[in-house]
Amino acid sequence: MSILDAPIARLDGTASTLGEITGGRPALLVNVASRCGLTPQYAGLEELHEAHAGAGFTVVGLPCNQFAGQEPGSAEEIQEFCSATYGVTFPMTEKIDVNGEDRHPVYAELVDTPDEEGRTGDISWNFEKFLVDASGSVVARFSPRVEPSDPRLVEAVERVTA
């Protein structure tokens, strides 16, 4: 089974799959949080989404409250914050767990992917990024501190959308 087949609700609670949310396009999957020191990355994620949407690319935000309680809000509060503060238009999912025994099936697959330093396993913090191609294969993993505008990330997106 591809991670694209994994059931996951949209932020508004509508039942869906990751494949329906990505629209069968390459995507950058990011565990996001509204009260984190890295939260300003929302602006860069939106810019990346807008810059490459025409090439068939999307960013998908997956809210998570597992890191110091930095995503405590309801779905409505998350949506309002993201759209009002950062103008986010990319799709968002329901709040999920990315680590531990309640880890969402999407992340059960993603954590096996090594990052640039060869590290696999648990998500280290908010805003860890996974680039997947249109078939759901994981192409790259980027640490939370890698900005959406980082040339390595942008080049990877351009390769997967070429």
N, C-alpha and C positions, 0 to 999 in steps of 0.2 A: 504494500500500500504506500502510495506517495503521501508526503505531508500535505499535499494539496487536497487530499481526500479527507483530511482530519476535520471533524465537525468543530466549529468554533462560532460563537455568536458574534454578531456585529455589536458595536458599542450600544446601539439602541435596543439590544436584546433579541433582534431578529435572528433566527436560526440560519446558519450558513455553513460553508466550508472555507478553508483557506483558499482553495482554488477559485471559488466564486468571488471571494473578496479581492484576490489579485487579478481576477478577470483573465486568467491564463497568461498573464504577462510576467516578465522577470520582475522581481520585487526585492526591496531591502526591508527585512523584518527587524523591528527594533522594539525591545522592551522599554517602555517609556514611563515617566513619572513627572508629576506636576510640581513637586516641591523638592527638587534635587538641584545640587550645584550645577549639574549638566543640563538642566531643563532648557536653557537657552539654545540647545542644539535643535529644538523644535523649529526654530527659524531656518537653520541650515537644511534640515530635513525637508521642509516645505520648498525651499529653493531648489534642492536636488530633484524633488518630485516634479515641480513645475518645469525645470530645465529639460527633463528627459521623458516626460509624459508623452510627448509627440512621437517618441521612438518606441513607445509601447512599454513603459516602465512605470512602476508605482512604489511608493513607500507604504508600509503598513505598520501602524503603531499598535503595540500590544501592551496595554497598561498593566502594571504589576506593582503590588504594594509590599513586596518581600524585603525591600532594602530600606531599613530604618523608617518604615511607615511613610514613605515619601509619595505615595499615591493613595491617600485615604478617601478621596471623594467618591461620590456616586457617579454613575454613567453620565447623568445630566451635568453634574459639576465638571467632570473631565471634559466633556464636549464643549461646554461654555468657555472654560479656561483656554482650551487649545484654539478654538476659533477666535475668541475675542483678543487673546494676548498675542498669539503667533500667526493668526490667519490660516490655520491648518485646514487643508482641503483633502488631504490623503485619507484613506480609510483607516478606521480604528476598530479594534475588536473589544469584546468584553474584557474585564479585568481577569487576569489569569495568574497562576503560579508558574514560575520558570524553573524552580529548584524544588527539591524535596519530594516526599511521597505523593503529593498532589500535583506534581509537575504536569503541565498540559502536554498531551501527546505530540504536539508540534515541537515543543522543546525537548522532549525525550529523544527525538531524532536529531535536532540541531546541535545538542551538546557534544555529540560525537565528532563534530567537525573541528579540526585544529585551527587556531588563529595563526597569525604570521610568525609567532614564536614557537609554534608546535603544541601549544597548550589546548587540551580538550577538557571536557567536564563542565561542572556547574558554571552558571552565569555568574560573573564576578560582581556586577553592579548594574544599575540602570543604564540604558542607552548602549548596551552591547548590540552589535549589528551583524546580521547574516544576509548575504546576498544569495538569492536563489534564482535559477533560470526558469524559463516558462514551463518546464516539465517538473519543477519542484526540486531539482537537484541542487544541493548547496554548493555554491561556487567559492565563497570566501566568508571568513569570520573576522570581524574587526572589534577591537577592544572598545570599551566605553569612551575612552579619551580620544579616540580617532574621530575627528570632526567630520561632518558630512561633506565639507569642502576639501578634505584631504585629497591630494592628487592620486594617491593609491586607491582610495575608495572610488573616486570619480572615474578613473581609468578602468577599474573593474566593472562599473556600471556600463561604461561605453562599450566594453568588450562583449558583455552579455546582451546588449541591445543592438549590436551591429548586425 
